[in-house]
Amino acid sequence: MDGLRGDTEFLCDCRAMDYSLLVGVNSSAGRIVVGIIDYANTFTTTKFIEHAFKSIIESDATVQAPARYRSRMLRAVRAYF
């Protein structure tokens, strides 16, 4: 979890958002392996406008500012793992 916190903090500092967590199983080592993928999107003015518009329509819009996206990701990981 410490690694994920650090990685998401780095992505937040770079204003990255809309990334995903890939989870796999290393059966030979008997452990779960995780990695962050698909992090090419940054929170630009266009994304801000999209967030504002979607927030009117949805209570938990998918487009979030980087800090909120990070918090939501870490909260979901804690809930599932």
QUITA-V100878 format. One record per residue. N is the residue number from 1. NEAR is the number of other C-alpha atoms within 10 Angstrom. D_FIRST is the distance of its C-alpha to the first C-alpha in Angstrom with 1 decimal. Layout:
BEGIN
n=<N	N>
near=<NEAR	NEAR>
d_first=<D_FIRST	D_FIRST>
END
This chain:
BEGIN
n=<1	2	3	4	5	6	7	8	9	10	11	12	13	14	15	16	17	18	19	20	21	22	23	24	25	26	27	28	29	30	31	32	33	34	35	36	37	38	39	40	41	42	43	44	45	46	47	48	49	50	51	52	53	54	55	56	57	58	59	60	61	62	63	64	65	66	67	68	69	70	71	72	73	74	75	76	77	78	79	80	81>
near=<11	7	10	17	14	11	15	23	17	13	20	20	11	12	15	22	25	19	18	12	14	11	10	11	11	9	8	6	7	8	10	10	10	14	12	14	11	11	13	10	12	18	18	13	9	10	16	14	12	15	20	14	13	16	15	10	10	10	8	11	14	13	20	21	19	21	17	13	19	24	15	13	19	15	11	11	13	10	8	6	6>
d_first=<0.0	3.8	5.4	5.1	6.2	8.7	9.8	10.5	12.2	14.3	15.3	16.2	18.2	20.0	20.7	19.2	18.7	19.1	16.5	15.1	12.3	13.9	13.0	15.2	16.2	17.4	20.2	21.6	18.6	17.7	14.0	12.0	11.5	9.9	11.2	12.4	16.1	19.1	18.5	22.1	23.0	23.3	24.3	28.0	31.0	31.5	28.0	28.7	32.0	30.4	27.9	30.8	32.9	30.3	29.4	33.1	33.0	29.6	27.7	24.2	25.2	23.0	23.7	21.7	21.6	18.5	17.1	17.7	16.4	13.0	13.1	14.2	11.6	8.7	11.2	11.9	8.6	8.5	12.2	12.2	9.6>
END
